[in-house]
Amino acid sequence: MKRVLVVEDSELAVGLRVNLEREGYEVEVARDGRCGLELARAWGPDLVVLDLMLPELDGLHVLRALRQEGRATPVLVLTARGQESDKVLGLKLGADDYVTKPFGLLELLARVEALLRRSDSPLPEGDALHRFGDVELREGSRTVLRAGEPVELTPKEFDLLLVLLRARGDVVSRHELLRRVWGYRADIATRTLDTHVAELRRKLEPEAGTPRHILTVRKVGYRLAHLAGSAGT
């Protein structure tokens, strides 16, 4: 049985617990960030549903602590409308996606199911070395270098870059990227893909505002240009 930790201090937590348990998940609820962080460490959930506005310790601090400890547990962030900067920061810190309050229950359950399914079947990896521009990505060690210096990518940023690299310059549609990296069906709408692409550009492009490698194909998706080939090791 999959374990879901809900870190939420409002009455919304009760409804989430009931509905997630109806879906067959084992659920624990933490009412503040400090308790949520302790439960995440001790209980070992398969997914964390994390509100950002929490007493004791806010959600961003909880998320930062989990990722700094090397925990790759999928995290679905809950945010209020108007917290755009917090959404972006959450994704930069390693959240897998976010849902904005108020949200539909079916939408949240669909994202929970997809993130758990995706964590069960990660992208198959060989030990190939990929290059573009001054960037090198090694699949086996999941490491990225730019001009010889390590670049820290979140798990989703790495997977997204790997899918684009494997396409070898071909366009990959938004729906295909969301399916392969997040496990989402075509009917799940989210802007998290665009935020992750923006972060990859910020970390890997010479000028993020005028990208040379990670290119947008309008109304279709993205592609990776100027490939320097791949090599097995």
N, C-alpha and C positions, 0 to 999 in steps of 0.2 A: 504494500500500500504506500503510495506516494505521500510524503509529508509536506505540508504547506504551513509556513509560519506567517501569520498576519500581525503586523506591527501597526496598530491604529488605536487612537485614544478616544474616538467618538463612538456613538451607538452603531455606526456603520459596521463595526467589527463583529457585532452579534449576527447581523444578517449575512455577512461574508462567511462567518464560521458555519452557520446553518446550511447555506447553499453549497459551500465547498464540501461539507460532509455528505450532503445528499449526492454529490457527484462521486463519492467514494474515496475522498482524500482524508488522511489523518491531519487534524488541524490543531494548532496551538495559537493562542492570542497573547500578545504582549501589549500593555497599555501605555508604555513609555519607551523611549529609545534605549535607555540603559538596560532595561529588562529584555528588550528585543535583541540587543547585541549579545547579552549573556545566553539567551535561549538559542540564538543562531550558532553560537560556539558549542554549547553543550548538547543540543538536541539533534543537530545535523540535518536540517530540513532540505528537501529537494528543490524548494522554491520559497522565496521570501516576497510577500506582498507588503510594501513598505511605504507608509505615509511620510511625507516630508516634514509636516508640522506636528512635532511631538514634544511632550514635556520631558524634562531631565536631559535628553540628548536628542537633537534633531536628526531627521532621517539622513541628511547628507553626511553627518558625522558617523552614523551607523554604517552607511555604505562605504565611506572612505576606510573605516577601520576594517571591514570585512575584506576589502580588496587589498589593503596593505598587508593583511595577514596571509594573503595568497589564496583566499577562499573564492572559488569560481562559481558558487551557487547562483543560479539565475535569480535576478531581482527585478520585480515589476513595481515601479514607483507610482504612487498615487499623489497627484498634485491638484491644487485648486486653480481655477481659471485666473489668468493674469500672472502666474508664476513662471513665465517663459524662461527667465534666466535660471531659475532653479531646475527646470526640466533639462536645459542644456547642460548645466553643471552636473546634474545627476548622471546623464549619459557619459559625460567626460570622465566621471569617477568610476564608470563601469556598470551602470544599470543597463539591463537588457532592453527595457522599453518603459513607457509611462502611459498612464491612463489619467485623463483629466476629469475631476469631479464637476458636476454630477455625471455619472457614466451609467450605461445600461448593464444590467447584470449579465446578460448573455454575451455581451462584448468582453467583459472581464473574464468570464469562464472560458471563452474561446481562446483568449490570450494565455491564460494559465495552462490550458491543455496543450497549446502549441509550444510554449516554452519548455514544458516538461517533456514533451515528445522529442523536441529538438535536442535537449540535453542527453536523451537516451541514445541518439544517433548522430553524433558529431560528424563533421566532414571527414571523410577518409583521407588520411595523410600518408604520403610516402616520405622519402628523404631528399626530395628535389630541392635544388637551389634556383630561385627565380631572381631575375634582375630587370630593373628599368631605371633609366636615369642613373642617379648615384645611390639607388636603393637596392638592397639585397634582402630577400626573404628566404629563410630556410624552414621547410615544412616540419622536418623531424623534431627540431628543437623549439619550433614556434618562436623564432627570433627574427628581428628585423634590424638591419643596419642602414644608416644613411651617412654617406661619406665616411664609412668605417666606424661610425659611432652608434651605439645601441639606441633604438627608439622604442619607448614603451607604448605598446598598443593594448587596448582592452581586448578580451576574448572575441567580442563581436567585431571589433575593428579588424582584427587579424583574419577572422573567417571571411569577412566581406572583401578584404584585399585579396585573399587567396582565391575566391571565386572569380574575381575580375582577372587575376593573373592567369588562371587556368583557361579562361575564354580566349586568350591570346589575341587580344585586340578586337574581338567581336563584341557587339553590343549585347549587354545582358539587361533584360527588362526589369522594371521595378518589381513586378509580380514574382519573377523568377528569383530575384535577390531576396525578397522577403520570404519566399518559400524555402530557399536553400540555407539561408543564414539564420532566420528566426523560426522557420517552420509554420509560417502563417499562410492561411488560405487567401485567395484573391479578394474575398469579401471583407477582410479585416483592413481597415484604413488606419494608417499611422504615418507620422512624419519622422519617425525615428531613423529611417534610412537616410534621409537628407542630412540629419544632424551627424550621423556617423560618417557620411561622405565628407562633410565639412571638416570634421576632426582629422580624417585621413589627409585631406589637403593641407590643413594647418601643420601637421607633423611631417609631411613628406614632400610637399611641393616647394620649389624655390619661392614662388609667390602664390599664396593660397587664393587670392582674389582673381588671379589670371592663371588657372591651372594649365600645365603642359601635358600632364600624364593622366590624371583621373578626370575624365571628360564627361560632361552631361550631353546626352542625346535627347533633345527636347521632345517631350511627350512620350518617350519610350523608356529610357533608363540611363545606364552609364557604361562606359568602356574605358579600358586602360590603353593608352597610346605609348609609342616609343619603347616597345619591349626590346630588351637586349638578349632575349632567349632564356632557356632553362637548361640546367645540367643535372644529371643524376650524380649522386655521390656514393 
